[in-house]
Amino acid sequence: MTKTTLPKAKILIQKGKKQYFEDLGREVSIVKESRLYISDFSRDFSTKYGTIKKADLKKTGTVKSSQDKEFRIFDASFIDVYRRIKRAPQIIPLKDIGYILGQTGVGSDSIVVEGGSGSGALALMLARCCKKVYSYEVEPEHLAIAKENAKTLGFRNIVFKNKSMYDSISEKDVDLVCMDLPAPWEALNSASKAMKQGGFIVSYSPTIVQTSDFVNAMREMPDFVHLKTVEVIEREWEVDKRKVRPKSKTTIHSGFITLGRKI
């Protein structure tokens, strides 16, 4: 795993609290659980339950606000900072990124090429696991945001290129090519020349039409085999004592993931 230098930040959590009211015949939340991100330690931090002194923000463990409310405070981890990266285009969600990492098995010796940097979300996660990531992006505005996010998280093993993957890929013996492109099938020739035998290719598309065109184009190439196309569905559940049920607001679809391999 690649080491990064994270910005100084803290996570402040106040656990929720419920109280039973006889006249209502049920429990009611009297304190709503809150999770706060702190990056400015030069002044006191205000919350709806009072102010926490700046001296206390440097602590780890338990602190109290001016209203005598108790909070837990600890150093922010990589995922806490990652969740706050700047966004321009829609990013690939963690459930899909996790699937890509798990299915391709990339690791500390892997070289990865990404097409479509976007806000850099996938590149950051790939760089967290891999030796080197080369990220291609044609939109200068998107590229600037992706570079800023990589700098914020302290990554030095990502090379961003203002270049189209449709034209060519400069790298060779690549372990994985990931594409989040409008027409990923147009980058298959470039990917084939860059990938090593046995390497993986992944396309992420929001529509099944794009996915179908990519799979059919890949099947026509003699040096690629289509492994599978999946949709990763995540359903969050509400667990509150004996009340256990799926949350009513759940995002099911995000995108289709197609995996292939160079043979």
C-alpha angles and dihedrals in degrees: 000000000000115000116230134188106238123204115254108268141145136212117223118196131184114189118228121252131205132195130196116236114198095203090056095039093223146072119271128197108247094171120034116216111252133191116194133186119217125193102150112077096167094090144024117286119234124212133170087259097053140286126303115212117243090237089060092051089071092059130092121218123026129000133172131222127226087267090056092251115150123235134179116227131190142153116285115249129215094272092051091056092040092057089060099053118132115264134208110155121026110284128223107259122241094250090062095040090053091052092051092050093047097046096046096040094215116175148160094315097045127115113207133188120200126196114206110026094194106168091340097252096134093039090055093052092045090050089051089063106026139067097236137001125197112195122195121202131165097194111082092202092055091044092054091053093047091050091049092051091050090050092049091054093044100242118163100169097073121094113195119203128193091217140110118251087207089072101046147314115232097199124088136204090026118180096205137015115195121190130193095171137137091238107020093169089069090064097052095097091050091048093049092054092049101044127087119230109277092025122137130242122200129188122192116197133168095214132054091224091063089045093051093050091050095048093047092049092048092050090056091059115087095214098054133071123195110231102181147312118227143174113214111216121198120189117185120213132212113226117186112155105292094348103096121162143130114277111256095227107060129152106220106173124050106145148318120263119207120191125197138163136218111238 
